[in-house]
Every structure is written in C-alpha cells, then in structure tokens.
C-alpha cells in the first residue's frame, strides 16, 4: 500500500530469553535516538492486554512481568521510518532473571508441562486380545509457512475512536474483535480490510493479530497512521510454525492381518501459548486412521507447553501429521509381517458405509476406486519390478517407490465457524459488486466466487468485481481456512444470487437483456442488493461422547512417487510423481490443479528438506532461507502428473455445485516422496545387513538419509551425547 500522510513505523522490542522475569526496561537510549516518537509497553494498553486465539486467553500483547520465549514481544518503538525504529529498538536494554525452560516434547513430558485440556476419541475395546501386536514411535518436525509477504499491518486512526486496519490476515473478523478489546472499544469502531495476501498457509490465521493490536495501540496514542512489516528473521522468530508431533502407537491385527485395534498417544509442541494447538490436535485425532478401517481405537492427544515461539496453523492443521503416523505404522507393520505395503494397505481400506473411529459413516467412498485407477495409470507394478532390478545392479544409488492414499475431513472442528456471509450490489449499469467473507491469498478464491456469482445471475464474469474483504461489508466472517472457504462463501454467494433472482423473475420472463432487467427493476424500486448467508448443515460432534458428525464430507486421493537416493551423500532426486484426487465437480479445474501441485510440493518440502532447528536456549536457529531450505527448482519431480478420479458420483455431497475443498487435502500426498526415500533405504539396509523395519524421523534430510543407510561409515559416525551434554542445535519433536 502507498504510504499514508504523516505515517509512522513501529519496530518490535523482543525478548532474548526463553523464560525469565523482567527486572527492568531502559528505553532512554532508544528514545534519545533522532526520529523516535515513543515507546509503548504493557502499561500503555488502553484496554485488555490479554488475548487468546481459541480456547484459552493465555497470551499478553506486551509481556508484563515474565517472558516465555525468545522473540516474545515486550514493547514497540515508534519512529519516523523503519530504519530509525529498528535501530532504536535495538538500543532498548532489558534486565532479566532467568527461569527454568523446556524446549522439546520430551522435556515437556518430563516436566508435566501441558496445556490443560486433553482430547481423546475412544471406540470399541482396544484392550481385547489380538493375534499380533506391534508398537512404535513416530516423530515429525515443524514447518515454516514461508509466505513471500511477511506479516504486515497498517493502522489508520481516523479520529472519533474509529480505526481502519489494513492487515495481511486470513482472519479479519478476529483481528477486528481483538483490536477492539485491546483498545477498549466496541467492534463497530474497528474496520479490518484485506485486499489480498502474499501467501498465508495458516500462518496468518491468528499470528497477525498481535501485530495488528500493537500498531493499533501506537496509532491510538500518536493519533497517526502506523505501519509494521516484519523482516524475515523477525517473522520466523515470532510467528510460529506447523506443530511438531510425536506419536506412540500400538496396533493389533487378527490372524488374517486385518487391523483390529489402535492405541495411540499423540503429543504436539504447542510453544509458549495455546494459540490453535488444541484444535490442531482435534483434527489430528480425527485423521489417525487415514483410510483404514480399525474397529477398536483409543486415541489420546496432549499439547505440550514449551518455551519456543507459539506454534500455529499450517495447511493441513494436524491432518498431515496424523496421516504420517498412520502410514508409518502401516509401513512398519507390513515390513515386520513380510507383506508388501500395497497389499497390507489395500486389504484394510474402508468400505462404503463403514464408520470411522469417530462414528461417521463414509458416503460416496471412492478412495479404493481412485487408488486403483492411479495404480494402473502410473504403471506402478511394472515400475516397482524395474526398481528391484535396478537396485540389484546399483551399489551406491538406490531407487524407491511409494503409493500413498489419503482422506481429509472438510469442516472446522469448532462448530460456530462453519458459517459464511456474502453481499451483492447491482448498479444502474448492470455491473455487480460482490463481497464475501473469504480472503484471497493466491488460491483463486475470488475467481471461484465470481464464477459462482456469474452462474447464479447468468451474467458474464467481467460484469462482476470484488474490491476487498472487509468487516464493514461482511460481518462475523470465519477465517479463510480449513479448506472450506469455497464451499461456505460459495453457498453464501449463491444464496444472495437466489434472492436477487427471485425479485427479478418477472423481468427475466420478458426476455430482456441483463442491463434492461436492471434498468426496469431500478425504476420499479426493486431492491438490487442482497445479503447471503450459509451455515454448514449436519455438523455437531460431541467430544468425550463420540457422537455427532465431525466433518461435512471427505476429500480423498492418492499419490505415487519414485525417487533415486545417493547413498554416499544422502541426497535424492524425485524422478516422477503422480497424483489422483477426488474433487467432486470442480468449479475451476485449472485452479484446483495448481492447488494440488502447490500442496504436494509443500508436503514434500516438509517431509524432506525443511528442518527447523533451535539453540538449547529456545532461540530459533533456522531464521531464513540461508539455513531453512524450502523446495527449489531442482526438488520438483522430473515428471509430475495430476489427474481427477474418473467415473465417480457424488450423491451425498451438498456443496456449491458439488465441488470439494482442495487447499489442504493434497499436502500429505507430498510425503509419498518421503516414503519412497524410506523404501530406497530399505533396499540399502537389506544389503548392509540390517533386514526388517526401521524408523526414519521426518524430515528426511540428507543427514538423516545418510545415517540410515546402515553401512559401516554410518555406523561408525554415530555420536552419543555424554551425560549433561546437549547438541548445539536441537530438534524440538
């Protein structure tokens, strides 16, 4: 956005300790810096200094007495420019008294440091006798959202206690609500506006809110516009990541190797506050079965409170983590019983009409059909045989292949969020202004909503325009998340169109053009505006009772990936990936294919190259592209094929034009690359005298791959920490 007249810049003053009492804050040197206007901290908050993203109000806008992570916001310096503000912020001197801190999941478990809400799903009798029982543990790292546009907010104090907030947020409604609380004002005095985002991926669902509040406090006191755009290292230190997970699992089979029981404990690293972690755990518990029928399940989830940045939403929101754990126990069990992974998976697929562990009946269950379509189209069996021959001939390079399925539940697990609104204005010239509650962040949402509106009103696309997403146009909008925005906002747009069409029915019957219809309706004083609304039906799961419907429907798919691994370096090349998805009747196949490709690569990055590391004091080590490696051009599959399920019906799907959500479901399929790497390592380990199953933590970085080869070099290179020693950087899962 262009700079506003008289605009100031706000720079954060951040904690340098993981857990400490604040003894004193000396701002004298900072305030003496030329161009600095003010410093604001917790004593300057006009309203409430405490907020929470979901179930718990356990965060302070400005730390008051204690800090709980490196990077927690203590205050803000307001100055004439970004350079001046940041220079002055570094001059603020803070004296601390250090307190004990925990960083990893294991440390949190040992310290009994948990968010005080345990979630569980229990069905059947998991303690009944099984013919075979297998146990294991799976660890998964976090993931930085790495949107190209970092967190940015501009607040304009309009006078008369009215504020305009321009924020790069997925959640304008919650931004409005929390800013109002922090300023001690009613929500009708705050308007939050979003033109578009330079990426979000969940990282701007809740973590933009503190920045918006702080800039609002600064604007409140200075009575001038105040802007802040975080530098990349600040953004990564402050904003949080995908929750790291650790899963303990115990699986029982019958004598025919059919799944009988699953007993699992899931732990996630929440960071210093609860944020959305409990909701992430809810979704994880709902996806711990993936696509497999398990009649007896006990799944318990706990959120570890640690002294790192508060982890948050990321595309998939716990679903991919649970799916990885599920596919890990399926893979390891298949290896232990000497059965092919594909056969073991296929014999345990859900069937149409069976119920999940949360007692939801599966309708329009096309996963097996789409899976076998992909298996045939990708020539899987022949390629697997060719890989076996290649690996017999190649000593230092091994190839692997994997075929991985998924199902993803579409809906917010918080019932009240499953609603949406839209507004349509039709002007004299026939042009249409459309507003809805969803945020455009590169996923093509506005394009789809214009398509829905054009179809509903039977007018050309170029007659419809969307200005922005704004709380003063559509109130109480849910965040653009959960892969439900096209569904919900699309139905709200359709509802508004239906209202308009009912009023214009008599004019259409005369065979008039659209402009003539609008012209006559206007002169007949017909209301040419409409507010649409939609609430998702049938939902209402009751935690603890295991009753009610958790998800509106499921998006499902499968992927095949083939890789070649260099056993000497641990590097890998993705030779080919094929993805087959069921997206219902796609509103815009081009957009959906792009979403599948992007989600797949993001999941591939999470499971291979993207490793978050921390210093023992809780400070994030990987604070930029120099040491945090998102996928590059060389990582993309050399051959990449996307297709949709063929010859399937969607009788039970009640969405807009029977389309399905696409944003998150394909992400897990990117881990087919990880499982293909694991398959290549299995061949290598067989040759190196390590037959049978093995564990490979995610992400499968070159270091982890090399150390899993099982040769003499890897075995002799293993280092065990002596008592009291800690590595200089840590994984926190």
Phi, psi and omega in degrees: 000146176297152178293134177277158178300132174070024185286142176247169179236140178249131178241136185285142166256116191247152176293143174253007181238150181284324179201118185197156169275140176273117180273313182203155176231117181253109182255006188299315181294322179293316182290337178279350181293130182303133178094353179277134182260322185190163168238136178233137177225201188297332180287348183261005180282119184288337181240239185264127180271358184244139178209172175207147184282333185216262191273336186234133171271085187234020176240143170261142174297308171244130176301135183256302184247326181229153168248149187238001174196158171292127182101357175294141186279126179257322181196183179220136172262130179248128186214179184289335182212168179297314182299313181297314183298317182290321176298316181292322180300326179288346180271352177289127182255127182237131177257133184237161161241115185292146177237161179300145180224155174236146185237318188261167176298316181298319178296320180294319178297316180296325181271001184054045182257096184228152166292133192283057175204110178263133180251149179205155171229125181232130177219130177075202184240098182285346183269000177295156185291136177241153180292324181221142180228135180230144179231155177190181181216139182232134179237136183226134180280172176279190180201131176281134181297323175050043169300147183292324175267119179288178179300130182213140180217141170232124179245130180244116176280109185271358185086167181055034179059031177249135182230138173251127180245122173254109189230145172274078187228148172272358192220071183296323183296313181290326175300313177303313185295315183287320176300318178301316179296317182293325180273353182072032182241166173277155185297334182288355175266354185243128173241123177253126186238139180225115176282303177193162178248149170272054182097149179218299176058025181097336184290349178244021176283317180234333191279354171282338188299312179302321180296318178297320179295317183293317178293329177291320176298315179297317179292325178301314184281321184275343184059031179226159175295142179225134183238152169211130171233116185293140168293161184301316182293323175296314182301314182291328180286328188264320201276346178084170187223184167301141181292124168296149183230153166225129181237128172258130183227148176224120188237134178248140177242159170271186184291344178260012179067025172272142179296133180243318187211148174225123175240115187223143172242124179250137175232135173238154177268105184280336190086202192278344178227167184287323182044238182254015190296324179295319177294323175300317179294323177302313180294322178299316180298328179282352182240012185285349177270341192050248185244024190245137179279118178232106188294334182235120185222136166231112181237121182238134182234135177230143181255117183278129175268118182232176182257053168237175179309152181288116179285161197209193180294144168211139179332114183112322164056049179096335178298310179299322179299315180293321179297321177297317178298317179298313182289336175290314179292329176293319180294311184293322179294317178303318179296321184287329181266359177073030179248149177296144181300321182296316181297317181296319178296309187299322182287347181248007177303145166303153172244156179310130176090346176290161181251147178285177178291344173259023170062037174254127180288138179270118179244150185050048185276092186257007184304310180302319181296313179294325178298311182288330173299315180293319181302321179285313183297326182275357180058044190300309186299317180293320180292322178297318178295321179295324179295319178299319178292318179301315184292333176292330184267340187250123182274316189258353174233132178234146176252154178217157180218147178218150176232108190239129176260169175205153162228145183226124181283130182257118175156159164285140174286339172277112190304318188294341181280350183276062179209158181205157178228160177209158179221136178236130170243131174248126184262170184310320186277004180091352179288153187238131172255120183248132172233141174214173188276355183275155181253132176276121179226033178098358183269000177082020182297314180299320179300315179296321181292324175295321177297317179297317180295316180297319178294319182294319181267352182058052178228164179293153179301323187285000175268358185245137181224140172245123182278306186191174169260128186212140180290343176270002173255307177236114184273154170061034181286144175284159178298152175280095189195178173065016180057023185248001188291320177295318179300304189287309181293326177298318178291326176293319176298316179298321178298317177297319178298319180298321178296314179299314182298323179297321180288332185261005186303317182295325180287321178298325182297340180275357178075025181281157172288165180302313181296323178292320177301311181296317181301309182293320180296320179299313182289341174269007176061042174273136179293118182256023174235152179208144173252119178264153179213149179210136169236137183291126182278168167075354185274162176147055180288138180250108179294141182092329178259341183056047179230156179090168185266125183276320183234151181288320177194180180237136166264135186227161180184184180206158180217146172242130174229143177237133182229162169235129184248131173274110185289340181278329183248340184084002178281162181217158175234134177270110184284317184200143172225136177235133180233135176232123186234149171257106181246025181063218175264095187302132176290322182214092183303325181296315177298316184294323176297318177299321177294320178297313181299313182294316179296318179301312181295323178295319176293324176296317179298314179304320187268357182230297191261337191268100182243123176265127180235150184229147169288157180302338178277007177093355180281137179291127178276318184273081187251033178173174183292348178293326180229006171243113195257097170284159182301140175249187181303322184289346182274341185294140177306137180297329171230128189225112186240130179241135177215166177249154176305142180250147173058048176235153179246164183223060185294327185269353183280122185247033183267180181295116181055025178061030174277167179232153177294142188231345191300312186262323189309322183284349187300315180302328183296340174297338178285355172301332175294315177301314181291332174291320175300315179300322178295318177297320179294326178300317177298316181296317182293326176302315181292331184267015174083022178236068180290163176094193187278162178203163180254143177221107181295152180256131013276152177275077179286164177307322179297312181294321178298312182299319182286345179267357183298326177086013178273180185294327179295313180297318182295321182282347183267356182290134180242132176252128180293136175285164182302129180089348180275147173228144176296161184283342168226150187235151159268144188255016179254000000 
